[in-house]
Amino acid sequence: MSGEKIPVQLCKGVNGLDKVVLREPKGFSAEVYLYGGQVTSWKNNFGEEMLFASNKAIFKPPKAVHGGISICFPRFGSHGSLEQQGFVRNRFWSIDTDPPPPIRKSSSSKAYVDLIFKPSVEDAKVWPHSFEFLLKVALGPTGELLLTSRVRHLNPNEKPFSFTFAYQTYLSVSDISEIRIEGLETRNYLDNLRNKELFTEQQNAITFESEIDKIYLSTPNKIAVIDHKRRRTFVLKKDGLPDAVVWNPWDKKAKAMVDFGNDEYQRMLCVDAANEVAPIKLRPGEEWRGKMELSVVHSSYNSGQLVPQKVSTGR
Ligand SMILES: O=P(O)(O)OC[C@H]1O[C@H](O)[C@H](O)[C@@H](O)[C@@H]1O
């Protein structure tokens, strides 16, 4: 990173849990909890929240927080014996005081935090592999939110291990019925609501009128989520993460969740940058990287135009 880093502020969040507040000089901000390494807030320079967090979200271990961006590892989904979405989202992470050099030195971000997760003896009982997980969360110069994950296989005497991963990303939207996703049309997907059967997306642009839980395969590295009512578009860019999971619980499932308001499904949409379908295999000494960048642009946005001019507000 070039230039002087803006000091990281560590303060108390909900229930006294430690959080880091990132502030960028133009007024963008983000909050990252050490619990779960979870980004719980990302605001633009007008103080408008761009991530959804349920009013009923439970910030209390061992429950995972429903909202923001959850780090799902070493499993995403409910495959195998491990708990759904893995365990690092409900563990405490630490600030990494000696992070490795950034992947690309060109980044001009000065507001960032490096976190590290190392498994405990208890964790090793459920997933007996020697690893560390490094997470960098940064705010870019135009307010974009950048997450970089690195998983390292540490034991030279151990066999390779496999994992799946996701940035489970809850976007705040005006009204789910006004939302359109571009970038996933014509893609194949596995439908979690139909025993993971394989289908091909028929809609020209994806819109919403009922529960959805689809794993889109081999997706492009840029996906747009267009919010007509708020006139803003989220642009999600990803690297090393071929799948994109789109989830909204809709009314019935929302009612069944204790930490989710009955009507809150109308104001959220999860679009998860993921590697769910083909597990990643890591050999001793190897490192895996997966990146996601979220930005917001004004929605005078033409269909198919995935690199619109950036503006500093979602208005
Ligand atoms: O409640 P969680 O474990 O956070 O999972 C919430 C949702 O996450 C993903 O989007 C999955 O595809 C869904 O099947 C799951 O219901």
The ligand as a Gaussian input file, in Angstrom:
#p B3LYP/6-31G(d) Opt

LIG

0 1
 O      -28.746000     -19.035000       7.401000
 P      -27.425000     -19.214000       6.718000
 O      -26.701000     -20.448000       7.188000
 O      -26.579000     -17.986000       6.815000
 O      -27.732000     -19.458000       5.208000
 C      -28.494000     -18.579000       4.453000
 C      -28.481000     -19.006000       3.008000
 O      -27.166000     -18.904000       2.521000
 C      -26.925000     -19.252000       1.156000
 O      -27.347000     -18.275000       0.317000
 C      -27.493000     -20.616000       0.808000
 O      -27.487000     -20.822000      -0.590000
 C      -28.883000     -20.790000       1.346000
 O      -29.275000     -22.137000       1.134000
 C      -28.951000     -20.433000       2.810000
 O      -30.265000     -20.605000       3.284000

